Amino acid sequence: MFAATSPPRVRVGIIGAGQLARMMGDEAHDVDVDVTVLATSLSDSAVPSVDHVLIGEPGDEDALIALSRVSDVVTFDHELVDLDQLSRLEARGVIFRPSPAALRFSVDKSIQRAEFAAANFPIPRCCIIASSSDLPALEEWLATSDELTVVKAARGGYDGRGVLFPATREDTVGVVRDLVRTGPVVVEERVTLLGEVAQLVVRSMDDDVVAYPLVTTVQDNGMCTEVHYPARVDDSLAQRARELGVAIARHIALVGVMAVEYFVTPAGLLVNELALRPHNSGHWTIEGAATSQFANHLRAISGQSLGPTRATSDAAVMVNVVGASEPGSLAAARAVPDVYVHDYGKTWRPGRKLGHVTAVGDDPLDLHVRTWRSARAYGTCTREV
Ligand code: ADP
């Protein structure tokens, strides 16, 4: 007689221990995985929610090797990673999901733009400046149009950092000359934004791809302040966003969850950027969808089938809480009826993402009012728009 035994849990290692790792940790046992984070300190956001913690820097090869030794698969809390280092470790047998080859598309805007232009995915008109010797090519490119430009560091930017808006087209060269000293730069046309939307997709190891409902994102100074389901666009645009998201997931051989951020322009959708990890635009799925983005990411990277992505209510609103000049009150935020307040366990600092608030229901206006009332009580510095 043998006792029935269940297969051992897949051991997931996460590079980084911020709020995304914390929310993955919250769902890990429901999807039968065991999580170890590589944290820089015991006060990192994810430490209370996961099974095991290693202390180390995300760029330290010995720390990454230590993480890989206690993990069947390694994934990411953030994308501030060294792709060459990850590729070296992959060659030594470490399994990363998503792979370093797929991660290139989110870590480096110049790679994404160059490869998407070649693959005919819609992107803003752009010019890639790898070094100062490319500046004459920039002058030629600038001569082809009158539009204003946006200048972006190809790597290392997030929440609007590393994105510059030259006051005139002529100012572009000076801005790029300075920025290219720190690495490759993408210069693109400043498009007319009718809005911004985000499409979350998940691809499994056996090429099943599921898509969440499209959402509208609202940005303030390059930082996402709020997210609305359903997206404020017509059905044909939502369908196009979904089809493109699925095609991109297959094109880059994604495994796991990916957010595709789009610009909505008079000429249609343009891809802005990709995030190959659970994303701020998908936090509403914790309460608002049949399977959250965190659960589906863990399912995908641990080789399981994917869960359903349908919304479970007519509408959802999520508002980020970003530290204001004075700390607010979590208790007051929680006292607002019918909201879900997620506190990331971080110490308050002005400008720091401290948590988010979600409300789900059938009246988008009511959800909007309640999430903002709660977020303001919590002490957010972002303003209602
Ligand atoms: P980050 O990587 O920091 O999120 P993004 O490339 O998303 O930077 O740019 C931040 C914000 O700047 C975008 O959400 C958008 O509002 C604005 N922006 C970026 N590129 C363009 C563009 N080509 N045209 C108009 N606005 C842009």
Boltz pocket constraint, residues with backbone or C-beta under 6 A from the ligand:
constraints:
  - pocket:
      binder: B
      contacts: [[A, 124], [A, 150], [A, 152], [A, 157], [A, 158], [A, 159], [A, 160], [A, 161], [A, 162], [A, 163], [A, 188], [A, 189], [A, 190], [A, 191], [A, 192], [A, 193], [A, 196], [A, 219], [A, 222], [A, 272], [A, 273]]
      max_distance: 6.0
